[in-house]
């Protein structure tokens, strides 16, 4: 989001233009906002994703900007779930199947 020059304290990625990032975690089943944050444009949103017991029982749809194996492990350790596209350089090892297949 571009800001007028009077709000120049927000660092920008573009010269002479201030910017901000609005970060939201939205609960689609309850139609509510779980977390929100306004930062300067240069702060990456993945640094705002907080870990904790609130992750329990929730499914997170994450883009590749959030792709970190440690983050995935912490979501799992807090009994949460996630879906993310793999990076091209990933080489996953399947350690468990959650569904039994016929045959």
Buried (B, 14 or more C-beta within 10 A) or exposed (E): EEBEEEEEEBEBEEEEBBBBBEBEBEEEEEEEEEEEBEBBBEBEBBEBBEBEEEBEEBEBEBEEEBBEEEBBEBBEEBEBEBEBEEEEEEEEEEEEEEEEEEE
